[in-house]
Amino acid sequence: MSAAARVSLHIDRLVMRGIDPTTQQAFARSLKTELARVLGDSRVRAAMSHNRRTPVMRLGQLPMQPGVAGASKLAVSVARAIGRGMKA
């Protein structure tokens, strides 16, 4: 994949069980922002160009703190775990 290559990610449905409805927008916004950063990493893009399978990623337990800040931190953790999984 060239340095100028683009990555398009479409999430058809995001199920947020256990996340308070008042913080779901913060979670989704932070996930989108951090995924854009993580998937823009050249090592992740290189791994994606060599790997054509769709992996199943088990992210393990990720703690969530209450409130908007907690939802945002959880989203960042999820996006980074996805990035690590893509490099593996």
N, C-alpha and C positions, 0 to 999 in steps of 0.2 A: 504494500500500500504506500503510495507516495506521500510526501510531507503535506501536499495540498489536498489529499483525499478527504472526503467528508464522511462522517458517520451519521446515519439517520437512525434514530431510535423512536419507535412508535409504541406507546403503552396504551393498549386498547381499554384495559380495565385495571384499576388500582384498588385492591381491596384492603381496607385499613381497619381490620378488626382489632379492638383493644385500644385504639387511638381515639381520644375524646373528639367528638365532632367539632368542637370549637378550635381544635388545633390541627385538624386534618389539612386545611389549606396551607398552613405553615410547613407541615411535613411534605406535602406535594411540591411546594415551591422550592424548598431546600433540596429535595431529592433531585429535581430537575436541574438545578444549578450545579450541584455537586457531580451528578452524572455527566454533565457537559464538560466539567473540568477533568474528571477521571478518564472519560473516554477520549478526551483530547490528548492524553498522555501518549507519547510516541511508543513506549513499550507496550501499552495496552493495545494500541492500533496495530503494532507489528504482530502481536500474539493473535489478534483477531484475523489478520490476513492469512495466517498459516493454519488456522483452526476453523474448519467449516462445519463442525458439529454444534449443536445447541446444547451446552452443558446444563446439568442440573446442579445448582449451587446450594449447598447447605451452609447458611451463614452462621449457624449456631445462635446462642443467646446473645442478644444485644440489649443492654439495660436501657430503660426509658425513664427519664426524669419527668416530673409533671410540667404542664404548661407548654406554651408556644416554644420556649427555648429548648425544652426537653424533646419536643417533637422534631425541631430543627436538627438537634444534635443526633437524634436517632436516624434521621434521613441521611445525614452526612456519613454516619457509620455504615448504613446499608449501601450507599453508593461506593464507598471505599472498599467494602467487602466484595462487591461485584467486580470492581477493578482488579483486586487481588486474585479473584477467581478467574478472570480473563487471562491474567498473566501466567497462571499455573499450567 
